[in-house]
Amino acid sequence: MSSAVIIGNGEFPRKEYPRELIRRADRIVCCDRGLEAFLRHRCRIFGPDSVREPDVVIGDMDSLRPSLQQQYSKILIHNTGQEDNDQTKAFRYILEHEPEVDAIHILAATGKREDHTIGNLSLLMEYAREYGACGIPAGDSGRNIYVDMVSDHSIAFAVTDSCELHVGAGRALSLFSPDNSLRIRSQGLQWPTDQVVFDNWWKATLNRASADIVTLTFSHPSIALLILD
């Protein structure tokens, strides 16, 4: 199993789990000014003598200092396209150029700005819909990419169909979907979602696992976003 981390310019994680994901990553891809955040925290993650560098810096370079653009010019990919944000450019770069990677963790993508946070989280559903990249392995059909977004506060990932989640009793769970025709029957949640109509963001938030395993049964294949504490 090979993993990659995408580092944005949001709130950089300070807790051990997300930092361990960086330590263990086979590939580190920084989004534009995310390079500055990585360099600022590098010695705390790898130790004061570390020389670990990112493998790629990608984005439209609208916020990265020119001096760093010059210093890292050999690994810098200047992508000026405005159809996708820098997170998606990094995600697609990994899919296209790192075929051995089967797990992608997106860090420092939330916090600081609510609009960026909402947009970046919603993109997890786009990756699931377009590429089958989600928080549940897809079986033997095609390339299976596990993708999540990790912060000091939560782990977020998308699913595209019925699934079992081994979350542990008592864990907080929120569920979102842009598909208001989708119905999700649940087992193992304190408040069942069977009657929820997904016509607003709050409708299945702030739930909690009442059993170690939560089962979600979709009325039809679709997309949903889960956020666990």
N, C-alpha and C positions, 0 to 999 in steps of 0.2 A: 504494500500500500504506500502510495506517495501522496504527499499533501502540499498544498500551496496556501499562503496567506495573502490576502489583498488588504493593504493598509491605506485607509482614507485619511482625511483631515478633520475628522470629528474628535470626539472625546477619546483620548488614548487610554487604553485599559491599564489599570494599576493592580488589579487582582492577579493572583498566580495562574489560574487556569488559562485565561486568554494569552498571558505572556508565555506560558508553556507551549501553546500552539505555535507561537512565533519561533521559539527555540527548536521545536521539532520539525518545522517546515522544511521541505526540500527546496521550495522556491518561495522567494519573497518578492512581491510585486507592489510597488508604491504608486499611489495615484497622485500625480502632480505634487502638491505641497505635503502630501503624506510622507514624502521623503524626509522633510524637515522634522516631522514628528518622530519618525523612526530613528533618525540620527540623534535626536535629543534624548531618547529613552534607551538607546542601544546598550549603553554600559550597564544600566540597571537590569537589563534582560539577560545579556550574555556575559557580563562581568567587565571590569575596567580594562582588561587587556585584549578584549575581543576586537577582531578586525572584520567581523561579519558585515558584508555589504548586501544591499538588495540586488536581485538578479535583473530586474527591469524597473524602470520608472516610466510611466505612461500617462498621457493626458494632453490637454490642449495648452498646457504650460502658461496658463493665465495668472497663476499665483506663485509659482516656484521662482525663487530668486535667480537672476541671470548667472550669478557666480556658481550656484549649484548646478544649473543647467550645463554650464561649461565643464565643471568638474566631473559630472557624470554623463557626459555626452556619449560615451561608448555604449551605455546601456539605456539611453533615453530614447523613447519613441514619442515623437511629436505628432499627435493625432488631433487635427483641428476640427473634425466632424462634430456637428452640433446636434445630430439626431440622437446620440447616446451620451450619457454622462461618463465621467472618468471611471467610475466603478464598473460600468458595463464594458467599457473598452478594456479594462484589465481582465474582466471575466472572459471575454471573447478571446483575448490574447492567449490566456491559459488553455482554453479549449483547442485553439488552432495550433499552438506551438509546443505544448507540454502534454503529449498524448499519454504519458505514464501517470499523470496526476488523476487520482480518483476521489480526492476530498479537497474542497476549497472552503476556507474559513475567512470570512470578511470581518475585519476589525476596524475600529475607529471610524465607523460609518454612521454613528448616531451621536446625539448630544449636540451642544452648541446651537444648532439651528433646527427648529421644528420642521421646516419645509424640507430640508435635506434628509432629516430622519424619516419622515413619512415616505418621501420619494424612494430612498434607498431600500427601506423595508419592502415597499410594494414591488420593487424590482425582483425580489426573490420569487414572487409568483410568476413574473415574466420569464425568468430563467427556467422555472419548472414547466411552464406551458410551451416554451419554444424549444427547449433542449432536453427536457426530462430530467433536469438537474434539481434535486429536491432533498428533503431531509429523510426520505425513505428509499432504500435501494429498490431499483426497478426490476430486479430479477435478471434474467439472462438475455433480455432483448436489447441489443445495442450497448452502447457505452454508458455505464452507470456512474454518475457524478454525484457525490454527496456535497451539498452546499448548505452552510448556515451562516448566520450573522451573530457574532458574539461580542458582548460588552461586559462591563462590571456588573450589570443589572439583570441581564437576560440572555437567552439563546433563542433565536428566531429561525424558522425554516418553513418552507412551503411543502404541501402535499397535493397530490392530484387525484387521489381516490381513497377508498376505504383503507384503514390501517390500524395497527395496534402500536401503542406507544408505551414503552416501559419507563414510566416517569417517576414512580414512587409516590406512595400516598402522602397527601398533604401539600404537594407541589402546586404552586399557582400556575394557571394556564389561561390564556386568552386566545380566542379564535376569530379570524376575520375572513371574509370572502367578498369579492366584487360581484358574485353571481347570486342574484336574488331569487333565482329559480332553484337553487341548491337547497336540499334539506339534509341535515347531518344528524343521524341518530347516534346517541352516545351511551356508553356504559363506563362506569368508573369515575364519573364526574359528580360533584356535589349537587350541581344544578344541571339536569339533562338539557341537551340542546335540540331535542326532537322537534319542538314547535317553533324554533327560531327562524325568522325570516331575515335574511342578510340584506337588509335595505338601509342599514346605517352601521357605522364602525363600532359602536358601543355594544351592539346587540348580544354578543357572546363573550364579552370580556370579563375579567376578574372572577373567573371560575377557579375551582380547586379540585385536584384529584382526590377521590375518596377511596381509591384502590391503587395498588402498585401499577396495574396495567389499565390504560384508558383505551377503549375501542371506539373508533369513529367509523360509521357506516354511511357512505355517500349515496344519495339517491341517483346520481349519475356522475361519471368522471368530470371533474371540474378543477378548480384551484382554490386553495385556502392557505392562509398564513397562520402559523401557530407561534406564540411567544410564551416561553417557559421562564420562570424565575431561576 
